[in-house]
Amino acid sequence: MPNSHSTTSSTDVAPYERADIYHDFYHGRGKGYRAEADALVEVARKHTPQAATLLDVACGTGSHLVELADSFREVVGVDLSAAMLATAARNDPGRELHQGDMRDFSLDRRFDVVTCMFSSTGYLVDEAELDRAVANLAGHLAPGGTLVVEPWWFPETFRPGWVGADLVTSGDRRISRMSHTVPAGLPDRTASRMTIHYTVGSPEAGIEHFTEVHVMTLFARAAYEQAFQRAGLSCSYVGHDLFSPGLFVGVAAEPGR
């Protein structure tokens, strides 16, 4: 039964702590997970035609996994956030999920395709961490396998002062999200700082407001290319309408080739 009193709360939260709101917002906004999954399959199978297994690192609430499962015999997810994984498990019961950091997780097995989407590498703080993460992702590739990474913006494509605003409905929730992104102003890191304000209303919870701050590194395109090459992968950059920052695609060598 709905609350009989109007309730309002406001707080600062760690990024992705409110994974349920994140999930409902992007689905309510109509993010094209199906179309993106189909595009990933097309990119991956161009380089690894018989790909049957896929690992999605920084899988979030698992929405890509749900769609990718139609195209692969096995799909597995890894994410650093326990809240994200809990939401993923509720939305896709039985899916194999692991909590881990892209820099050092180990599943002790290899996959035909490894993906890392939604600009998750932007949370790495420097090129050494980028190298470490890409090497670890590459280490989970089978010979001839394909790695697909969606980067954050490059320094020259970043748009300082960008304001984003959306209002969506998801079930009985109304979610307002407004963001403002500026240079982070750090002395040792070229990065952006995105402040996001959520206002969420529902009959049960009333109205709540929370704020997230995301600091993300603006790696140069060359930094990604060098990280792929140091990890023993080929590297190509692909512009794509569905992925605004583009995609980096790397292929692991096969024995004897």
C-alpha positions as CSV (number, residue, x, y, z in Angstrom):
1,M,0.0,0.0,0.0
2,P,1.4,3.4,-0.9
3,N,2.8,5.6,1.9
4,S,0.2,7.9,3.5
5,H,2.8,10.6,4.0
6,S,4.9,12.4,1.4
7,T,8.5,11.5,1.9
8,T,11.6,13.1,0.5
9,S,15.3,12.1,1.1
10,S,18.6,13.3,-0.3
11,T,22.0,11.8,-0.1
12,D,25.3,11.3,-1.9
13,V,26.1,7.7,-3.0
14,A,29.0,5.8,-4.5
15,P,28.8,5.3,-8.2
16,Y,26.4,2.4,-9.1
17,E,25.4,1.8,-5.4
18,R,21.8,2.3,-6.6
19,A,22.1,-0.3,-9.3
20,D,18.3,-0.9,-9.3
21,I,17.7,2.8,-10.3
22,Y,20.5,2.6,-12.9
23,H,18.9,-0.5,-14.4
24,D,15.4,1.0,-14.5
25,F,16.7,4.3,-15.9
26,Y,18.5,2.8,-18.9
27,H,15.7,0.4,-19.7
28,G,13.1,3.2,-19.3
29,R,15.1,5.5,-21.6
30,G,15.1,2.7,-24.3
31,K,18.8,1.9,-24.4
32,G,19.1,-0.5,-27.3
33,Y,20.7,-3.5,-25.6
34,R,19.4,-5.9,-28.2
35,A,20.8,-3.8,-31.1
36,E,24.1,-3.3,-29.3
37,A,24.4,-7.0,-28.6
38,D,23.7,-7.8,-32.3
39,A,26.4,-5.3,-33.3
40,L,28.9,-6.9,-30.9
41,V,28.1,-10.3,-32.3
42,E,28.8,-9.0,-35.8
43,V,32.1,-7.4,-34.8
44,A,33.3,-10.4,-32.9
45,R,32.3,-13.0,-35.6
46,K,34.0,-11.0,-38.3
47,H,37.3,-11.9,-36.5
48,T,36.3,-15.1,-34.7
49,P,33.7,-16.7,-36.9
50,Q,33.1,-19.8,-34.8
51,A,32.9,-17.9,-31.5
52,A,30.8,-19.9,-29.0
53,T,31.8,-18.4,-25.6
54,L,31.7,-14.9,-24.3
55,L,32.9,-13.1,-21.2
56,D,31.5,-9.6,-20.5
57,V,33.7,-7.7,-18.0
58,A,32.1,-4.7,-16.2
59,C,28.8,-6.4,-17.1
60,G,26.8,-4.1,-14.8
61,T,23.2,-5.3,-14.4
62,G,23.6,-7.9,-17.1
63,S,21.4,-6.4,-19.8
64,H,23.9,-7.2,-22.6
65,L,24.4,-10.7,-21.3
66,V,20.6,-11.4,-21.5
67,E,20.7,-10.5,-25.2
68,L,24.1,-12.0,-26.0
69,A,22.9,-15.4,-24.6
70,D,20.9,-15.9,-27.8
71,S,24.1,-15.9,-29.9
72,F,26.6,-17.9,-27.8
73,R,26.6,-21.3,-26.1
74,E,28.0,-19.7,-22.9
75,V,28.0,-16.1,-21.6
76,V,29.6,-15.1,-18.3
77,G,29.7,-11.8,-16.5
78,V,32.2,-10.1,-14.2
79,D,31.7,-6.8,-12.4
80,L,33.4,-5.0,-9.5
81,S,30.1,-3.8,-8.0
82,A,28.2,-6.2,-5.7
83,A,25.1,-4.1,-6.1
84,M,25.3,-4.4,-9.9
85,L,25.8,-8.1,-9.7
86,A,22.8,-8.5,-7.3
87,T,20.6,-6.7,-9.7
88,A,22.0,-8.8,-12.6
89,A,21.2,-12.0,-10.7
90,R,17.6,-10.9,-10.0
91,N,17.1,-10.0,-13.7
92,D,18.7,-13.1,-15.2
93,P,18.5,-16.0,-12.7
94,G,21.0,-18.7,-13.2
95,R,23.5,-16.6,-15.1
96,E,27.1,-17.3,-14.2
97,L,28.4,-14.0,-12.5
98,H,31.6,-13.2,-10.7
99,Q,32.7,-10.2,-8.6
100,G,36.1,-9.0,-9.7
101,D,38.3,-6.1,-10.8
102,M,39.1,-5.9,-14.5
103,R,42.8,-5.4,-13.6
104,D,43.3,-8.7,-11.8
105,F,40.3,-11.0,-11.8
106,S,41.0,-14.6,-12.8
107,L,38.5,-17.2,-14.0
108,D,41.2,-19.8,-14.9
109,R,39.6,-20.4,-18.3
110,R,39.5,-18.7,-21.7
111,F,36.7,-17.4,-23.9
112,D,36.3,-16.9,-27.7
113,V,35.1,-13.3,-27.1
114,V,35.8,-10.9,-24.2
115,T,33.9,-7.6,-24.1
116,C,34.2,-4.5,-21.8
117,M,31.5,-2.0,-22.6
118,F,29.9,1.3,-21.5
119,S,33.3,3.1,-21.2
120,S,34.2,1.1,-18.1
121,T,38.0,1.5,-18.8
122,G,37.6,5.2,-18.1
123,Y,37.6,4.4,-14.3
124,L,41.2,3.3,-14.6
125,V,43.5,6.1,-13.3
126,D,46.5,5.9,-15.6
127,E,48.1,4.1,-18.5
128,A,49.8,1.5,-16.3
129,E,46.4,0.5,-15.0
130,L,45.0,0.5,-18.6
131,D,47.9,-1.8,-19.7
132,R,47.2,-4.1,-16.7
133,A,43.5,-4.3,-17.4
134,V,43.9,-4.9,-21.2
135,A,46.5,-7.6,-20.5
136,N,44.2,-9.3,-18.1
137,L,41.3,-9.2,-20.5
138,A,43.6,-10.6,-23.3
139,G,44.7,-13.3,-20.9
140,H,41.1,-14.6,-20.8
141,L,41.0,-14.9,-24.6
142,A,41.3,-18.2,-26.4
143,P,43.7,-18.3,-29.3
144,G,42.2,-16.4,-32.2
145,G,39.7,-14.8,-29.8
146,T,38.4,-11.3,-30.1
147,L,38.5,-8.5,-27.5
148,V,36.1,-5.6,-27.8
149,V,36.4,-2.5,-25.6
150,E,34.2,0.6,-25.7
151,P,36.4,3.5,-24.5
152,W,35.5,6.7,-22.7
153,W,36.0,9.9,-24.7
154,F,39.5,10.9,-26.0
155,P,40.9,14.3,-24.9
156,E,40.0,15.8,-28.3
157,T,36.4,14.4,-28.4
158,F,35.5,15.3,-24.8
159,R,32.9,18.1,-24.6
160,P,33.5,20.2,-21.4
161,G,30.4,21.5,-19.8
162,W,28.0,18.9,-21.3
163,V,24.6,18.7,-19.6
164,G,22.4,15.7,-20.1
165,A,18.8,15.5,-18.9
166,D,16.2,12.7,-19.1
167,L,12.9,11.9,-17.5
168,V,11.7,8.3,-17.8
169,T,9.0,6.0,-16.4
170,S,9.8,2.4,-15.3
171,G,6.9,0.6,-13.8
172,D,5.6,2.8,-11.0
173,R,8.8,4.8,-10.8
174,R,9.5,8.2,-12.4
175,I,13.2,8.8,-12.7
176,S,14.8,12.2,-13.5
177,R,18.5,12.2,-14.3
178,M,20.6,15.3,-14.9
179,S,24.3,15.3,-15.4
180,H,27.0,17.9,-15.8
181,T,30.5,16.9,-17.0
182,V,33.6,19.1,-16.7
183,P,37.4,18.7,-16.7
184,A,38.4,17.1,-13.4
185,G,41.2,19.5,-12.9
186,L,43.6,16.9,-11.5
187,P,47.3,17.7,-11.6
188,D,48.4,14.2,-12.6
189,R,45.5,12.9,-14.7
190,T,43.6,14.1,-17.7
191,A,40.1,13.3,-16.6
192,S,36.5,14.3,-16.6
193,R,34.2,14.7,-13.6
194,M,30.6,13.9,-14.1
195,T,28.1,14.9,-11.4
196,I,24.8,13.1,-11.8
197,H,21.6,14.1,-9.9
198,Y,18.8,11.5,-9.7
199,T,15.3,12.3,-8.5
200,V,13.2,9.2,-8.1
201,G,9.5,9.1,-7.2
202,S,7.3,6.1,-6.5
203,P,4.1,5.4,-4.5
204,E,5.9,3.3,-1.9
205,A,9.1,5.3,-1.4
206,G,7.9,8.8,-2.1
207,I,10.5,11.1,-3.5
208,E,14.2,10.6,-3.1
209,H,17.2,12.5,-4.5
210,F,20.8,11.2,-4.7
211,T,24.0,12.4,-6.3
212,E,26.8,10.4,-7.9
213,V,30.2,11.7,-9.0
214,H,32.2,9.8,-11.6
215,V,35.8,10.7,-12.3
216,M,36.9,9.1,-15.6
217,T,40.3,9.3,-17.4
218,L,40.4,10.7,-20.9
219,F,43.0,8.3,-22.3
220,A,44.4,9.1,-25.7
221,R,43.5,6.8,-28.6
222,A,47.2,5.8,-28.8
223,A,47.1,4.7,-25.2
224,Y,44.5,2.1,-26.0
225,E,46.3,1.0,-29.1
226,Q,49.6,0.6,-27.3
227,A,47.9,-1.4,-24.4
228,F,46.4,-3.8,-27.0
229,Q,49.7,-4.2,-28.7
230,R,51.6,-4.8,-25.4
231,A,49.0,-7.4,-24.6
232,G,49.9,-9.3,-27.7
233,L,46.8,-8.3,-29.7
234,S,46.2,-6.7,-33.0
235,C,44.3,-3.5,-32.6
236,S,41.8,-1.6,-34.8
237,Y,39.5,1.3,-33.9
238,V,36.0,1.2,-35.3
239,G,33.6,4.1,-35.3
240,H,30.0,2.9,-34.7
241,D,26.6,4.7,-34.6
242,L,25.5,2.6,-31.5
243,F,28.7,3.3,-29.5
244,S,29.4,7.0,-29.5
245,P,33.1,6.7,-28.4
246,G,33.7,3.9,-30.9
247,L,35.1,0.5,-30.3
248,F,38.7,-1.0,-30.0
249,V,38.9,-4.5,-31.4
250,G,41.8,-6.8,-30.8
251,V,42.5,-10.3,-31.9
252,A,44.7,-12.9,-30.2
253,A,47.2,-14.7,-32.3
254,E,46.6,-18.4,-33.1
255,P,49.4,-20.9,-32.7
256,G,51.6,-21.0,-35.7
257,R,50.2,-17.8,-37.2
